C-alpha cells in the first residue's frame, strides 16, 4: 500500500525535475511512510519523451525488498504501484513456469511480468486493489490502470506537452504553474451527491481515472477503456437452490478472506457490531491460530453508539478487542480532514473513520473491513423502500399525485432519520418516476433545493447541466433487471467507489493503515450480481442470504438488529459545541461573497437548524466542507503537510 506520482512530457518546457518530483512524493508521504523511490529519464527527442516516476512505500509484503519504482530484467519496463495483489503467489508460480525470472518476493514484480506475458490483458488476472503506472520504453507508452471497484485513487492531468498523475490531487499541485481554478459544474455535483463522481474533479483540468479502467498514453494521446463490469446483466434465475447460493457464497467469501490474510506485518479488523464486519472477523478468526485484534469506536450520543454490539461479536468470536470514544471535540480533526481529502467531501462519517484508523494503526498495519455488504446484498433500508414503491406502481398516476400532495402538508420531525420524516419523504415522491424518486431520496440537495441554494449564475448552470447524470447513466447500464437490483447496481457504480471507498482510503492512508475488503473481491461481486433479488431481500429483511449463510458467526442480537450506519451526531454538535464554527464560516462575508450561493438561503438553513426548527445537518456539513476546502486549496496553495488549524 503506497502513494504514486509521476509525469510524462514531450515538450521540454513541461519537464519535471527531481526537486519537483520530490515535492510531489513528499506531499503524499503519509501514504507510504516506510520508504521512497524516484526514477527519471530526461527527454532525448520528440519520439522519446521524458519520464518521472515517484513512489512512497508502506511495506506490507516482502518488507525488505520490492522497492519501487521497480523494473524488469533489462529495466525496459518500470512500474509504480499502490495496492495489493492478493493472488500474487499463484500468479508468480504461473509466470515462473512460463520462464520469467524474479529478483523479489513481492506482488509488485508479479505485475511487471504479467504485463510482459499478457500485454494490456494483465489486469484481468489480478485479484486485488490497485492504482498503477507502467512505463514501457520499448513501445514508448505509459499504461495506467485502476482496480475494478475503485478502492485505490488515481488523479491525472493531460495538458499541452505533459501528462501528470498521482494518488492524490495535492501531489499534482506541487508542479510549478499548475492552475487552481474551480470547476463550477462539479460544485453542483458535490452539493447534490456529497462527492464529485469520476471522472470529474473539483478543479478545472484535473480528472479521476474511473474504476475498472485501463488507459494508454502514446504519442501524446490518451486512450481509455473499461475492462470489467459487474455482471448484473447476466442473472442466474433457474439452476440454483438457496442452498447452492449459500454454499458458493461461503466458499467465495472464505477464499477472499484467506487471500487477504497474506501479510508480513500485523493485521486486524474493523468490528462495528454490524453483520458485515462480524462475518469478516469471524472468517478471519476461523483461519488464524491467534485472536484477531478488532477495533471499534463509539459516541456519547446513544443513538450513534454501536460499541455494545461490537463487544457481543468480539466475545462470541474470541477476538482481542479495542475500543475508544469520540467526543464532540473530534472536530479538531477538521483541518486535517479537509487537507487529506483533496476535494470537498461531504460524508461526515469520514470523522469516525479517521479516528478508528488512528486507533487501529497504533496496533496493526493492515485491517480487514466489511465494506460493500449493503450494496451487494440489499442491506440498506432504502432498498426495501424501493421495493415497496414498486409494489405501489399499480396506483394510477392521479392517485399517486394526490397522495403526494397530501403528504406535503403533513407535519415532519426535526430528526433526520425519524420514521415520521422518512414516511413523509416516501409519500411526497409517490408521483415521481422510479429513477427520479431514488435520486430524490439519496441527494443532499435535490434539484429544487439546489436551485434555491445557489446564486443566479449557478442557477443558470443548473438549466444546462444535470449534476446527477452519473446516476441515470448507471441505471441505463443494466436495463433488464428488476428495479431494486438495478438500484443496488447504481450504488455499486457510483456511491460505493466515489463515497465509501474514497472515505476509507483517505481516512486509513492518512496514518499509513492498509484496509482490505473481502466483499470487494471481484469474484464475490460477480456472484452477488448474478443472484436473484429474492435470494437477497424480502419486504421485511435485507442481506438474507448473507445472514443465513453465516448465521454461525453472528450473535443473535446482531442478526435481527436495525441497521445504524456509521454516522456522527453532527445535528447535535451544530446546535451546541459547533454552533460558533457554523456561524463563523458559513455566515462570514468571505463565504457569502464567493458568488456560488444564495446568502439568504444559507442564513435560513443555519437559523432553522440551530433553532431546532428543522434538521439540516447533512446539508450544512456539505456547505462547511465546501467553504473550508476553498480556503485551503483555492484561496492559497495547500500546505505540504496537514495543518492543525483552519
N, C-alpha and C positions, 0 to 999 in steps of 0.2 A: 504494500500500500504506500503510495508515494504522491509526489507532485511533479508535473512535467511542464516544460516551457520551451519554446523554440521558434525558429523562423527560417524561411527560405526566401532569398531575394535574387532577382535577376537584373536589378538596376543598382549601380554602386552607391547612389545616394541613399538607398534604403538599407544599407548594410547594418547588421547587428554586431557590435564588437563585444569583446569579452566582458568589459565592465557593465554593459547593458544587460547581457545575459546573466551576469552575476546578480544584478539588482532584481531581475525577473525571478530568479530562483530564491533569492533572499526573501522576497515578499510572500512566498509560499513555504517558508521553512517549517511552519507548524505541521504541514502535511507529511514532512519527512525529516524529522529531527536527527536521524542517525548518521546520515552521510550525504554528500553532494557530488555531482559529476558534471563536466562540461565537455563538449566536443564541437569544434568549429573548423570548417573548411571554407576559405575565402573564395570569392567568385574569381574564376580564371577566364571565363568567356561568356558570351550570351547563352551558349548552349550548356554551360556547366555553372549553374547558379551557386551562390554562397549558401552554406548550411550552418545553422547554430542549433545545437540540442543541449538542453539543460535538465537536470534531474535532482530532486530531493528524495532521499530514501528513508522509509520506515521499514526496518529489517524484520521480516516475518519468516520467510523461507530462505534457507541457505544464508544464514546471517553473516557468515564470514566471507562469502563470495557474492556473485551476481551483482557486482557494482554496475551502475548504468551511467551514461549510455554504454550499451553492450553490442558488440559486433559478432559477425560470423567468422569463419576461419581466416578469410583474407581481408576482413574489415570492409568489404564492398557493401555490406548491409549493416546499418546501425539502428538500434531501437531505443526509445524511451517509453516506459510503460507504467501505468498506475492501475493497480488492481491485484487480483489473484486469479490464477487459472487452477481450478480445483482438481481437474483430471490430468494435471501435468505429468504425473508419474506414468500413467498409462500411455499418454502421447509420447513421452520420452522413449519408452520401450519400442513403440512402433517406429519411431524415427531412427533409433539405433539399428533396428533390423533393416531399415532402408539404406544404411550406410553413413548416416550423419554422425559427426563426432562432436562431443560435448566437452567443455572445459569447466562447467559449473554444475551444481546440483539443483538449481532453482528453476522456477517456471518461466522466467524471462527469456532465457536462451531457447526454451522449447518453442516460443512464438517465432523466433528468428528462423529456426529450421522448418517449422510448419509453413512459413511464408515461402521458403526456398522450395519446399516439396509440393505445395498446393497452389502457389500464387495467391490471387485475391480470395480464393475459397478457404483460406486458412482460418477465417473467423468461424466457419461452420463447424469446426472440430473442437472448439473450446467451450468448456463449461465453466463459466466464471463471470466476474465483473471486471471491466477494463475500459480504459481510455488510453490509446497508444498512438505513436507515430513511428513509422519505419522509413528511413531514407535508403533508397536503392540507387547506389551510384552507377550501377551497370545500365539501368533503364532511365536514370536521371529523373526519378519520380519519388514523390513523397506519398506514402499511404497512411491514412489516419482512419481510426475506427473506434466505435463506442459500443459497449455491451448491449445486449438485447433489450434490457428494461431500463437502461439509463441510470444505473447505480453510480457510475463514475462520470464526472463532468468533463466537458471539452468545449472551451470557448475559442473562437478564431476571428481573424480579421483579414480580409482579402482586399488589397488596395493596389494602386498602380506600382508595380515593381516588387511587391512583397506579400508573402503570406505568413502571418504570425499566429501563434496558438499557445494555449496554456490551460492548466487545470482550473485556474481561477482568473477572472477578468482583471483583477488587480495587478497580476503579473504583466499583462499587456500594457497597462497604463504606465509601466516603467520605461517604455520605449519613448525616447525624446520625440516631441512633436505630435504624439498621438492625441487627436482631439477628444474632448469630453463634452459631447452635446446630447441633450435629452431627446429621446425618441418619444414624441407625444402620443403616438398611436399605442406604444407599449404602456404608457401611463394608463390609458383606458383599459387595456388588457389586465393590468395589475389590479386596478380598482374593481374590476369585475370578478376576477378569479382568485385574487390574493397571491398570484405568482405571474411571471411572464413566461408564456409557453414557448418551447423550442419551435422553430429555430431563432426566435426573436430575442432581442436584448433591450435593456432599458436605455442603452446608449447607441446613437446612430453609428452604423458601420461595423458593429460587433454582432456576432451570431453564435448560437449554440449548434453543435452537431447533434441532430436528433438521435434518440436511441435506435439501436439496430441498424445503424448506418455506417457504411464504409465510403471513403472518398479518396480520390487520386488526384494529386496536383502534378501536372506535367505541362511544360511549355507555358507556364503562367495561367493555365486553365484548370479549374476545379470541377471535377465530375463526381457526383454523389449517387449512390443508390442504396435502397433498403435491402438488407439481406435476410431478414426474418420478420415474420408476423405471427402472432399467436393464432392458432387455427380455430378461431370461433366459427369460421365458415365451413368447418369440417366436423359437424357434430356426430356423435355415435349414439343413436337412439335405440337400436334394436338388439344388439347382440349381447349386452351385458345385463346381469342382475345387480342389485345393490351390493351384494357380497363381492362380486367381481370388481366393482369400483373401489370398494373398501380395501380389498387385497392389493390392488395395484397402487392405490394411494399410499398405503402403509409402506409398501416396498420402495416406491419412488422417493417419498419424503425421508425415509430412514437412510437411503443411499445419499440423498442430498446432504443430510446432516453429517454422515460419515465422511464425505469428501471435505466438508468444511471444518473438520476437526484436525486437518493436517496443518501443523504449525510447529515452529521451532521456538516459540515464545509462549508464555502463559495465556490461556484463553478462559472465558467465562460466558455469561449470558445475561441479557436484559430480561427481567422477570417482572411483568406488570401485575400479574394476577389475572390476566385475561386468558382466553382459550388458546390463542396462537402462541404466545410466548411460553405458556405452560407446556404445550405439546413439544415445542422445540427443545426446551430444557429437559423434559422427560426423555426424549430420544437421545439427547446428549448423555444423560446420566446412565442410560442403558448401555452405552458404548464405551464408557470410561470406567476406570478402576479406582477412581477417587471422587470425592464430592465435587460437583460443579460449583464454581463460585458464581453466585447470582446477585443481581443488583436492582434495586427499585428506589423510587423517591415518592414523597407524599407532600401534602399541603395541610396547613392548619384548618382550611375550609373543608368540612367533612365531605361535601358533595364532589370534591375533586381528589379525594384521598383513597387510593386503592391498596394501601400497604397491607391491610389485614388479609386481603385475598392473596397477595404475593406470599405472605407468611404461610398461609394454608398450603399453597402449592409447594413451597420450599420444604415444609415439614413432611408432606406426603412423598416427595421425590428424594428427600435426603440431601439437599444442597447446602452449601456453606453460604448463608445469605447475608447480604449487607444492605442497609437502607439509610436514607437521610431525609430530612425535612427541608422543603423550600419555603422560606419566609417571604413576606412582601418586599423586603429589600433586595429580592432577586433582580429587581430592575437595574441594579448596579451593573449587571452584565450587558445592559442595552448597548453601550458604545462598542463593546467587542462584537456583539451580535450584528450590528449594522455593518461594521468593518468586514467581518468574516463572510457575510452573505453576498457581498459584492453588489447586490441589487436590492431594492426594497423587497422584503419577504414577509408576507402578511400572516403566516401561520404562527400564532402565538405559542404553540406547543414547542417551538424551537427553544424557548427558555428552559423548560424542564429537561428537554433532550440534551441541551448543553450541560446542565448541572449533572444529569445522570452520567454523561460521558466523562466528565471530570472525575466523579467519584469512582467510576469503573476503571479509568486509566491509572488510578493510584494502585490498583491491584493486578490488572491484566493488560495485555496489549491488543487482544482480539476478543470481540464479544459477538455471540450469535443473537439474532433478533427474530421476531415473529412477523416482520413486515410482509404485507400483501395478502394475509389470510382473509381479510374482509373483502377486498376487491375480487379475489379469485373464487371465494366460496360464499358470496352473498351475505356478508356479515353485517353490513350497515342497516340500521332501521329504515333508512330512506329507500332501500331496495324493496322492502315489504310495502312501503307506501306506493312505490311504482306499480307493484303487482296489484294492490288494491285499486288503484286508479284505473288500471287496465280493465279490471272487472266492472268498473262503473261506466265503461265506454258504451254500454247498451242504452244509457240515458240519451235522449235526443239533445242536440246542442242547445236548444232554447231552455231546456230544463237545467242543464249544467250552468248556463249563463245566469239563470235566476238564482240558483243556489250560491253561485259565486258572488253575486251582488248582495245577497242577504248576509253572507259571511263577512263582507267588507265592513258592515256596520256593527258587527259583534264586538264586545269588549275583548281586550287581549291582556296578556300578562307582561309584567316588566321583565320577567326572567326569560332569557334567550331560549332555553331548552325545555320550557314548561310544556305540558301536554296541551294546555289551552292554546298557547301560541302556535304550536305545531299544527293543531287541528284547524285553527283559523287559516293558517297559510295553505294547508291542504285544500280546504274548501274554496279559497279565493282563486286557486289555479285550476279549478274544475273545467272551465271553458277553454283552456289553452290546449294547443296541440301537444302531444306527448313529449317531444324533444324540448319545446319551449318551456313546458312545465318543469321538467327536470332541471333545466338551466336556471329557472327562477328559484328552485329550491337550493341550489348549491352556490349561487353567486353571493358576493358580499354586497355589491351594489348592482341590482338588476337594471335593465335599460332605463326604466322610468326614473329610478332613484339616481342613476348615474347622470342623466341629463339634468336633473335638479341640482346635483352637486357641483358640476363643472362650470367653468367660465364660458362666456359666449363663444370665444374662439374654439374651445374644446368641444362645446356643444355642436358647432358646425362640423367638427371632425366625426362625431357620432353619426352624422347623417350619411357619411360616405364610407365608413369602415365599421365592421362588426367585430367588436373586441372579443366575442365568444365564438369566432369562426372555427377555432380548433375543435370545439365540442361538436358542432354539426358535421365537420369533416370526419370526425371519428365515428359518429353514428352511421355515416354512409359507407364505412369500411365493411360492415357486416349486416347487410340488409335482410338476410334470410332467417336470422334467429329471432326468437321471441324478444319482446322489448326489454324485459328485465335483464336478460343475458346481454343484449346489446348495450344496455346501460352500464353493466359491470365492465364490459369491454372498453367503453368510452373512458371509464375511470382508470383502467389499466394503461390506456394510451395517453392520458393527459394528467389527471390528478396524481397518480402514483409516481411517475418519473419527475414531474415538474414541481410537485409539492412535497410529498412524503419522502421520496428518496433524496431529493435535494436537501431537505431538512436534516436527515440523518447523516448524509455525507459530510456536510459542513459542520454540524454540531459535534460529530465524532472526530473528524480530522483536525479540528481546531486544537485538540490536545494530543494528536497523534494516536488515536484509537481506531483500529480497523473493525468495522461492523460487517458481519456476514449474514446473509438472509437466505436460509434454505428454501423457503417458499418461493423465492425468486429464481430458483433453478429452472432453466427453460423446459426441462422435461416435466417438472411439476406443473408449470404453467400450461404446457400443451395438454396434459391430462385434464386439468381443470377446465380448460377452454372447450374440450370435447364433451364434457358432462352435460346431460340434460338438466334443465332447471330444477325439475322435481327431485333430483338427487341432492341438490344443494340447499333448496329453500322450500318451506311451506309458508302459509299465511301466518303461522304462529312462530316460526323459527328460521333463522338463517344458519349457515355453516353446518347443516345437518350431517352431511357425510363426514365432515371433519370431526365433529363431536363424536359421532358413532364409531368411527374408525379408531379413535384414540381415547375412548372412554376410560380405559385402564390407567391413563396418565393424568386424568383431570379430576380434582376434588369435586364432590357433588355440588357444592355451593357455586363453584365456578361454571359448571356445566349449564346451570339454569340462571345465572346472574344476568342482569341487564347490562348491555354494553355501556361503558362510561366514557371511553375516549381519553386521550392523553392531553387534557387541556389544563389551562391555568385560570384562576379566578380573577381575570382582568376586569370583569364587570365590577366586582367588589373593590379592587385596587383603584380603579379610576374614580370611584366615589369617595375614596378615603386617602390612602397613602400617596397615590399617584395623581391625585386631582391637581396639585400645583404644576406638575410636569405637563399635564394635558393642556392647561391654560397657557403656560409659558411658551409652549411650542406651537400648538395649532392656532392659537389666537394672537400670535405675535405678528407684527407688521411684516416681518421678514417672510413668514409663511404666506400671509394673505396677499402680498404684493407679487407673487410669482406669476400670476396670470393663468394658473391652472384651475383654481377652484372658485366657487361662488362663496364669498366671505360670509354672507348672511346664512347660507345653508350650513357652513361649518360651525358657526356660532350656535345655530339651532340644535345641531346634533350634540354639541358639547353640553349645552344647557339642559336639554331633555334627559341626557344620561346622568349628569352629575346631580340633578334634582330628583332622580329616581322616577321620572315620568315614563321612561322607556329604556330599553337595553340596546344601546348602540355600540357595545364594547368592541365587537369584531371590526366594525366599520372605523371606529376611532383608532384602533390599533393599526389598521392599514394606513390611515392618514398620517399617523405618528411616524410610522416606519418610512413612508414616502418622504416626508419633510426632513427627517434626520438623515436619510440617505443623501438627499440633495445637498445638505450642508456639508457632509463629509466627502462626497465624490464629485460634486459639480462646482460648489462654491470655491473649493480649493482642491489641490491634488491630495488624494488619500495618503495618509502616512504609510511608511514602510512596514510598520508593525501595528498591532491592535491598540487603539487608545483606551484610556481608562475613564475619560470624561467626554461628554458631548461637546 
